[in-house]
Amino acid sequence: MAVSAGAGNTIRPAAVAGMFYPGNAAQLSTEVAEFLDGVENFEPKLGFPKALIVPHAGYMYSGAIAARAYDELAAARGVVKRVVLLGPSHYVAGRGLAIPSSSYFETPLGSIRLDVEALHSLADLKQVVRSDTAHAQEHSLEVQLPFLQKVLGEFSLVPLSVGAATTQEVAQVLERLWGGPETLIVISTDLSHYHAYDEAKRIDGATLARIQELATDLDHDEACGATALNGFLSLCRDRKLSVLPLAACNSGDTAGGKARVVGYSSLAVFDEKGPASDAAGRTLLEIAKGAIANGLGLSSTPVKRNHLPWLLQPGATFVTLSVGGQLRGCVGSLLASRSLGQDVASNARAAAFEDPRFPKLTRDEWPRCAVEVSLLSAPKPLRYADEADLLAQIRAGEDGLILESEGKRATYLPQVWEGLPDKRQFLSELVKKAGLPADTRLMRCKLWRYRVTKFV
């Protein structure tokens, strides 16, 4: 039931908080963050999905699988402004795709504004109906919201609780709402229900293969959200888009027995792929070199960033300068807090003119200066039982590490392994770089790891 928010606005309150996911805001925020941190996906992002297919069980069952999909949205924060969310109507049988009359959906993490203009744009479609009862207790949409709030920040919502509808009717709604990079589509569905573990794996494997083939005749024994999924896959076929599988399991793998399980999967669809690595590298190097040349008072042709939308996505980079094979400056960002293009330009200027270890770069040095740009993945925390466990987890030559203790922090890029190949020595030098005593115990430190794509 919607409750009044004043001035004609109403709120659809959280219905399954405390059941499908924590009802306490702090606990929920921590749990979602832990799921996202647990995704071992270290590929630096250039671009993000247009659409996700995600499960909707309680977090203890399918939270990790959902997190694998939402982790793909690292570069979408600040770019995606609207989420179109479709899920099956579990509790209210009815015809069509139901929209609510409320103005906001609420979770313990806060209220999400509904995109009234987008909802009004569907008014002439006979398959779109207004029904608050279809939304009142529905969990298939609600469980997605805390993940979306965590990864995207602020966005507006277009929630559709899907009852009986044809594939064409669903596709027509999605076509109207498709939009550009500001719009994310989320299809909420679980897979098979209540088969024995091995039988479920066989059934779900076949279903996932059919989803990747863009089948539009999936039934509700294969996926409870088949109605929305068929319409979405029909549109993907028309638009010549492919579906990328990310993760799959069933409740027998997570928090249930193996006699009667429910299947879960996450998949992604990319409308516009990010640039090829070589092309991206050339552009990022041009930005870095142009920023330094401008700082030296030399002419430089600026990169036309408005024609490269991926440069507007948040990104974290390091820019490293060397002259004659010797380090001449290195400055970077560990977290993506500004656009990728801005981050490279700012770090390049700082590496050339603000690294406190070196004097400002001069015009005479510039022709001999080599520039390297490293694009970072999102840092993931390392959780370890003891030092031996930590050393076993670290991948020498691959992991960049961030170490923090007593308010002090330092990082080494993966490139540093070339000069410090021993794990213990690498960590010891990182402790020193942080300004900590040499005998600092690693068990008292927090550590994160990341990977980089390096461009030279």
C-alpha positions as CSV (number, residue, x, y, z in Angstrom):
1,M,0.0,0.0,0.0
2,A,1.3,3.5,-0.9
3,V,1.6,6.0,1.9
4,S,1.4,9.8,1.6
5,A,4.6,11.8,1.2
6,G,2.8,15.1,1.2
7,A,1.9,17.5,-1.6
8,G,0.2,14.8,-3.6
9,N,3.2,12.5,-3.6
10,T,3.0,8.9,-2.3
11,I,5.6,6.3,-1.4
12,R,5.5,2.6,-2.0
13,P,7.2,1.4,1.2
14,A,9.7,-1.5,1.3
15,A,7.7,-4.7,1.6
16,V,10.4,-7.4,2.0
17,A,13.1,-5.5,4.0
18,G,14.0,-7.7,6.9
19,M,13.1,-10.8,5.0
20,F,14.7,-10.9,1.5
21,Y,17.5,-8.5,2.6
22,P,18.4,-6.6,5.8
23,G,15.9,-4.1,7.1
24,N,18.5,-2.0,8.8
25,A,20.1,0.6,6.5
26,A,23.7,0.3,7.9
27,Q,23.5,-3.5,7.8
28,L,22.0,-3.5,4.3
29,S,24.7,-1.1,3.0
30,T,27.4,-3.3,4.4
31,E,26.0,-6.5,3.0
32,V,25.5,-5.1,-0.5
33,A,29.1,-3.7,-0.4
34,E,30.4,-7.1,0.7
35,F,28.6,-8.8,-2.2
36,L,30.1,-6.3,-4.6
37,D,33.6,-6.5,-3.1
38,G,33.4,-10.3,-3.4
39,V,33.2,-10.1,-7.1
40,E,36.6,-11.0,-8.5
41,N,36.3,-9.1,-11.7
42,F,39.5,-7.0,-12.1
43,E,39.1,-5.9,-15.7
44,P,39.2,-2.1,-15.9
45,K,36.0,-0.9,-17.4
46,L,35.6,1.1,-20.6
47,G,31.8,1.1,-21.1
48,F,29.0,-0.5,-19.2
49,P,26.0,-2.7,-20.1
50,K,22.8,-1.4,-21.5
51,A,20.8,-4.1,-19.8
52,L,21.2,-6.7,-17.0
53,I,19.3,-10.0,-16.4
54,V,19.5,-10.7,-12.6
55,P,17.9,-13.1,-10.1
56,H,15.5,-11.9,-7.3
57,A,15.7,-14.4,-4.4
58,G,16.7,-13.5,-0.9
59,Y,20.3,-12.1,-0.8
60,M,21.6,-15.2,1.1
61,Y,20.6,-17.3,-1.9
62,S,21.2,-15.2,-5.0
63,G,22.9,-12.0,-3.8
64,A,26.4,-13.0,-5.0
65,I,25.0,-13.8,-8.5
66,A,23.2,-10.5,-8.7
67,A,26.3,-8.7,-7.5
68,R,28.3,-10.1,-10.4
69,A,26.0,-8.3,-12.8
70,Y,25.8,-5.0,-10.8
71,D,29.6,-5.0,-10.6
72,E,29.6,-4.4,-14.4
73,L,28.1,-0.9,-13.7
74,A,31.2,0.6,-12.2
75,A,31.5,3.1,-15.0
76,A,27.8,3.9,-15.1
77,R,27.6,6.0,-12.0
78,G,26.7,9.6,-12.9
79,V,25.9,8.5,-16.5
80,V,22.8,6.3,-16.0
81,K,20.0,8.5,-14.7
82,R,17.0,6.2,-15.3
83,V,16.4,2.5,-14.6
84,V,13.6,0.6,-16.4
85,L,12.9,-2.4,-14.2
86,L,10.8,-5.4,-15.2
87,G,9.9,-8.4,-13.0
88,P,7.2,-11.0,-12.8
89,S,4.1,-10.4,-10.7
90,H,4.2,-13.2,-8.2
91,Y,1.2,-12.4,-6.0
92,V,-1.4,-10.6,-8.3
93,A,-2.6,-12.3,-11.4
94,G,-3.6,-9.9,-14.1
95,R,-3.3,-8.8,-17.7
96,G,-0.5,-6.5,-18.9
97,L,2.5,-4.6,-17.4
98,A,1.4,-2.9,-14.2
99,I,2.7,0.6,-13.2
100,P,2.1,2.1,-9.8
101,S,0.4,5.4,-8.9
102,S,3.1,6.2,-6.3
103,S,5.7,8.8,-6.8
104,Y,8.6,7.1,-4.9
105,F,9.8,3.6,-4.1
106,E,11.4,3.2,-0.7
107,T,14.2,1.0,0.7
108,P,16.2,1.3,3.9
109,L,18.8,3.1,1.8
110,G,16.3,5.9,0.9
111,S,13.6,6.8,-1.5
112,I,13.8,6.5,-5.3
113,R,11.9,8.9,-7.5
114,L,9.7,7.4,-10.2
115,D,10.1,8.8,-13.7
116,V,6.6,10.3,-14.1
117,E,7.3,11.5,-17.6
118,A,8.4,8.1,-18.8
119,L,5.4,6.5,-17.2
120,H,3.1,9.0,-18.9
121,S,4.7,8.1,-22.2
122,L,3.2,4.7,-21.9
123,A,-0.4,5.9,-21.4
124,D,-1.6,5.1,-24.9
125,L,-0.4,1.4,-24.8
126,K,-3.3,-0.9,-23.9
127,Q,-1.0,-3.5,-22.3
128,V,0.2,-1.0,-19.7
129,V,-2.2,-0.8,-16.7
130,R,-2.1,1.0,-13.4
131,S,-2.2,-1.3,-10.3
132,D,-0.8,-0.5,-6.9
133,T,-1.7,-4.0,-5.7
134,A,0.6,-5.6,-8.2
135,H,3.5,-3.7,-6.7
136,A,2.5,-3.7,-3.0
137,Q,4.1,-7.0,-2.0
138,E,6.2,-7.7,-5.1
139,H,9.8,-8.7,-4.3
140,S,11.1,-9.3,-7.8
141,L,11.6,-5.5,-8.3
142,E,12.3,-4.4,-4.8
143,V,15.3,-6.7,-4.2
144,Q,17.1,-5.0,-7.1
145,L,16.8,-1.5,-5.7
146,P,19.5,-1.6,-2.9
147,F,22.1,-2.9,-5.4
148,L,21.1,-0.1,-7.9
149,Q,21.2,2.5,-5.1
150,K,24.7,1.4,-4.1
151,V,26.3,1.3,-7.6
152,L,24.5,4.1,-9.4
153,G,23.7,6.6,-6.6
154,E,20.8,8.8,-7.6
155,F,18.5,7.7,-10.5
156,S,14.8,7.7,-11.4
157,L,12.8,4.5,-11.7
158,V,10.3,3.0,-14.1
159,P,9.0,-0.1,-12.4
160,L,6.9,-2.6,-14.4
161,S,5.3,-5.6,-12.7
162,V,4.7,-8.0,-15.6
163,G,1.6,-10.2,-15.7
164,A,0.0,-11.8,-18.8
165,A,1.4,-10.2,-21.9
166,T,2.6,-11.2,-25.4
167,T,6.2,-11.0,-26.4
168,Q,5.4,-8.2,-28.8
169,E,3.6,-6.2,-26.1
170,V,6.6,-6.3,-23.8
171,A,9.0,-5.5,-26.6
172,Q,6.9,-2.5,-27.6
173,V,7.1,-1.1,-24.0
174,L,10.9,-1.6,-23.9
175,E,11.4,-0.1,-27.3
176,R,9.6,3.1,-26.2
177,L,11.7,3.3,-23.0
178,W,15.1,2.2,-24.5
179,G,16.7,5.6,-24.5
180,G,20.4,6.2,-24.7
181,P,23.3,5.7,-22.2
182,E,21.2,7.5,-19.6
183,T,18.8,4.5,-19.4
184,L,19.5,1.0,-17.9
185,I,17.2,-1.9,-18.5
186,V,17.0,-4.6,-15.7
187,I,15.1,-7.8,-16.2
188,S,14.5,-9.6,-13.0
189,T,14.1,-13.4,-13.2
190,D,15.1,-16.6,-11.5
191,L,15.5,-19.9,-13.4
192,S,14.1,-23.3,-12.7
193,H,12.3,-24.1,-9.5
194,Y,12.3,-27.1,-7.1
195,H,14.2,-29.7,-9.1
196,A,17.0,-31.9,-7.6
197,Y,20.4,-30.3,-7.8
198,D,21.8,-32.1,-10.9
199,E,18.6,-32.0,-12.8
200,A,18.3,-28.2,-12.1
201,K,21.9,-27.7,-13.4
202,R,21.0,-29.5,-16.6
203,I,17.7,-27.6,-17.1
204,D,19.3,-24.2,-16.3
205,G,22.3,-24.9,-18.6
206,A,19.9,-25.5,-21.5
207,T,17.9,-22.4,-20.6
208,L,21.0,-20.2,-20.5
209,A,22.0,-21.5,-23.9
210,R,18.5,-20.6,-25.2
211,I,18.8,-17.1,-23.7
212,Q,22.1,-16.6,-25.4
213,E,20.5,-17.7,-28.7
214,L,17.9,-15.0,-28.1
215,A,15.0,-17.5,-27.9
216,T,11.6,-15.8,-27.4
217,D,9.6,-18.8,-26.4
218,L,10.9,-19.4,-22.9
219,D,8.3,-20.7,-20.5
220,H,7.8,-20.1,-16.8
221,D,9.2,-23.5,-15.9
222,E,12.5,-22.3,-17.3
223,A,12.4,-18.8,-16.0
224,C,9.8,-17.3,-13.7
225,G,10.3,-13.9,-15.5
226,A,9.9,-15.5,-18.9
227,T,7.2,-13.0,-20.1
228,A,9.5,-10.0,-19.7
229,L,12.5,-11.9,-20.8
230,N,11.0,-13.1,-24.1
231,G,10.0,-9.5,-24.9
232,F,13.5,-8.2,-24.0
233,L,15.2,-10.9,-26.1
234,S,13.0,-10.2,-29.0
235,L,14.1,-6.6,-28.9
236,C,17.7,-7.7,-28.6
237,R,17.3,-9.8,-31.7
238,D,15.8,-6.9,-33.7
239,R,18.7,-4.7,-32.5
240,K,21.3,-7.4,-33.3
241,L,22.6,-7.4,-29.7
242,S,24.2,-10.4,-28.0
243,V,23.8,-11.6,-24.4
244,L,26.9,-12.1,-22.3
245,P,26.7,-14.7,-19.5
246,L,28.4,-13.6,-16.2
247,A,27.6,-16.1,-13.5
248,A,25.2,-18.9,-12.6
249,C,24.4,-21.2,-9.7
250,N,21.5,-22.5,-7.7
251,S,20.3,-22.4,-4.1
252,G,22.1,-25.8,-3.5
253,D,25.4,-23.9,-4.0
254,T,24.6,-21.1,-1.7
255,A,22.2,-21.5,1.3
256,G,19.9,-24.4,0.7
257,G,19.8,-28.2,0.4
258,K,20.2,-30.0,-2.9
259,A,16.9,-31.9,-3.0
260,R,14.7,-29.0,-4.3
261,V,16.7,-26.0,-5.6
262,V,16.0,-22.7,-7.5
263,G,18.3,-21.6,-10.3
264,Y,20.0,-18.2,-10.5
265,S,22.0,-16.4,-13.2
266,S,23.2,-13.0,-14.2
267,L,23.8,-11.8,-17.8
268,A,24.6,-8.5,-19.5
269,V,23.8,-6.9,-22.8
270,F,25.9,-4.2,-24.3
271,D,24.3,-1.7,-26.7
272,E,27.5,0.2,-27.5
273,K,30.7,-1.5,-26.7
274,G,33.6,0.4,-25.3
275,P,36.5,1.3,-27.6
276,A,39.1,-1.3,-28.6
277,S,42.0,-1.3,-26.2
278,D,44.6,0.0,-28.7
279,A,42.3,2.9,-29.7
280,A,41.5,3.7,-26.0
281,G,45.2,3.7,-25.2
282,R,46.1,6.1,-28.0
283,T,43.4,8.5,-26.9
284,L,44.4,8.4,-23.2
285,L,48.0,9.0,-24.1
286,E,47.1,11.9,-26.3
287,I,45.1,13.5,-23.5
288,A,48.0,13.0,-21.0
289,K,50.6,14.3,-23.4
290,G,48.4,17.2,-24.5
291,A,47.9,18.3,-20.8
292,I,51.6,18.3,-20.2
293,A,52.4,20.1,-23.4
294,N,49.8,22.8,-22.5
295,G,51.3,23.0,-19.0
296,L,54.7,23.7,-20.6
297,G,53.2,26.4,-22.8
298,L,53.6,24.4,-26.0
299,S,50.9,24.1,-28.6
300,S,48.7,20.9,-28.5
301,T,45.7,19.8,-30.4
302,P,43.0,19.0,-27.8
303,V,41.1,15.6,-28.0
304,K,37.5,16.1,-29.0
305,R,36.1,14.4,-25.9
306,N,32.5,15.2,-26.8
307,H,32.7,12.7,-29.6
308,L,34.0,10.0,-27.2
309,P,31.3,9.3,-24.6
310,W,33.4,6.7,-22.8
311,L,35.7,9.4,-21.7
312,L,32.8,10.9,-19.7
313,Q,32.4,7.8,-17.6
314,P,34.1,7.8,-14.2
315,G,37.6,6.3,-14.2
316,A,40.7,6.0,-12.1
317,T,44.1,6.3,-13.7
318,F,47.8,6.7,-12.9
319,V,50.2,8.7,-15.2
320,T,53.9,7.8,-14.9
321,L,56.7,9.8,-16.5
322,S,60.3,8.6,-17.1
323,V,63.3,10.2,-18.6
324,G,66.2,8.0,-19.7
325,G,64.6,5.0,-18.0
326,Q,64.4,6.8,-14.7
327,L,61.2,7.7,-12.9
328,R,60.4,11.4,-13.4
329,G,56.9,11.6,-11.8
330,C,53.9,9.4,-11.0
331,V,50.5,10.6,-9.8
332,G,47.2,8.9,-9.9
333,S,43.7,8.2,-8.5
334,L,42.7,5.0,-6.7
335,L,39.0,5.6,-7.0
336,A,36.9,6.7,-9.9
337,S,35.5,10.0,-8.7
338,R,35.6,12.1,-11.9
339,S,35.4,11.5,-15.7
340,L,38.1,9.4,-17.2
341,G,39.2,12.1,-19.5
342,Q,39.5,14.7,-16.7
343,D,41.3,12.1,-14.5
344,V,44.0,11.4,-17.1
345,A,44.5,15.1,-17.9
346,S,44.7,16.1,-14.2
347,N,47.0,13.3,-13.2
348,A,49.3,14.0,-16.2
349,R,49.7,17.6,-15.1
350,A,50.3,16.6,-11.5
351,A,52.9,14.0,-12.5
352,A,54.8,16.6,-14.5
353,F,54.5,19.6,-12.2
354,E,53.3,18.6,-8.7
355,D,55.0,15.3,-7.7
356,P,56.8,16.4,-4.5
357,R,59.7,14.0,-5.2
358,F,60.8,15.8,-8.3
359,P,61.2,19.3,-9.7
360,K,58.8,20.5,-12.3
361,L,59.3,19.0,-15.7
362,T,61.1,21.4,-18.1
363,R,60.7,22.0,-21.8
364,D,64.2,20.6,-22.4
365,E,63.3,17.3,-20.8
366,W,59.9,17.0,-22.5
367,P,61.2,15.6,-25.9
368,R,63.0,12.8,-23.9
369,C,60.1,12.1,-21.6
370,A,58.2,8.8,-21.9
371,V,54.5,8.8,-20.8
372,E,52.6,5.8,-19.4
373,V,48.9,5.7,-18.5
374,S,47.5,3.0,-16.3
375,L,43.7,2.4,-16.2
376,L,42.7,0.9,-12.9
377,S,40.0,-1.6,-12.0
378,A,37.9,-0.9,-8.9
379,P,39.9,-1.9,-5.8
380,K,38.6,-5.0,-3.9
381,P,39.4,-5.7,-0.3
382,L,41.7,-8.6,0.7
383,R,40.3,-10.6,3.6
384,Y,42.8,-12.9,5.1
385,A,43.2,-15.1,8.2
386,D,46.9,-14.6,8.6
387,E,50.0,-13.6,6.8
388,A,50.4,-16.9,5.0
389,D,46.8,-16.6,3.7
390,L,47.5,-13.1,2.5
391,L,50.6,-14.1,0.6
392,A,48.7,-17.0,-1.0
393,Q,46.0,-14.7,-2.2
394,I,48.3,-12.1,-3.8
395,R,49.1,-12.5,-7.5
396,A,52.7,-11.3,-8.0
397,G,53.0,-9.5,-11.3
398,E,49.3,-8.9,-11.6
399,D,47.9,-7.2,-8.4
400,G,48.4,-3.6,-7.6
401,L,48.1,-3.2,-3.8
402,I,46.8,-0.5,-1.5
403,L,47.9,-0.7,2.2
404,E,46.3,1.3,5.0
405,S,47.0,1.5,8.7
406,E,46.9,4.2,11.4
407,G,45.5,6.7,9.0
408,K,48.4,6.3,6.6
409,R,48.1,4.8,3.1
410,A,50.2,3.9,0.1
411,T,49.9,1.9,-3.1
412,Y,52.2,0.1,-5.6
413,L,51.1,-0.4,-9.2
414,P,51.5,-3.9,-10.6
415,Q,54.4,-2.6,-12.6
416,V,56.4,-2.4,-9.3
417,W,56.6,-6.2,-9.2
418,E,59.3,-5.9,-12.0
419,G,61.7,-4.5,-9.4
420,L,60.2,-6.2,-6.3
421,P,59.3,-9.8,-7.4
422,D,59.2,-11.2,-3.9
423,K,55.9,-10.9,-2.1
424,R,57.3,-10.3,1.4
425,Q,59.7,-7.7,0.1
426,F,56.9,-6.0,-1.9
427,L,54.8,-5.7,1.2
428,S,57.7,-4.5,3.3
429,E,58.5,-1.7,0.9
430,L,54.8,-0.8,0.7
431,V,54.7,-0.5,4.5
432,K,57.7,1.8,4.3
433,K,56.2,3.9,1.5
434,A,53.1,4.4,3.7
435,G,55.4,5.9,6.4
436,L,54.7,3.1,8.8
437,P,57.4,1.4,11.1
438,A,59.2,-1.4,9.4
439,D,57.9,-3.9,12.1
440,T,54.2,-3.1,11.4
441,R,52.2,-6.3,11.5
442,L,50.3,-6.9,8.4
443,M,47.4,-8.3,10.4
444,R,46.8,-4.7,11.6
445,C,46.7,-3.4,8.1
446,K,43.8,-3.1,5.6
447,L,44.7,-4.2,2.1
448,W,43.0,-3.8,-1.3
449,R,44.0,-5.1,-4.7
450,Y,43.3,-3.9,-8.2
451,R,44.6,-4.6,-11.8
452,V,45.6,-2.2,-14.5
453,T,45.6,-1.9,-18.2
454,K,48.8,-0.2,-19.2
455,F,49.2,2.1,-22.2
456,V,52.6,3.4,-23.4
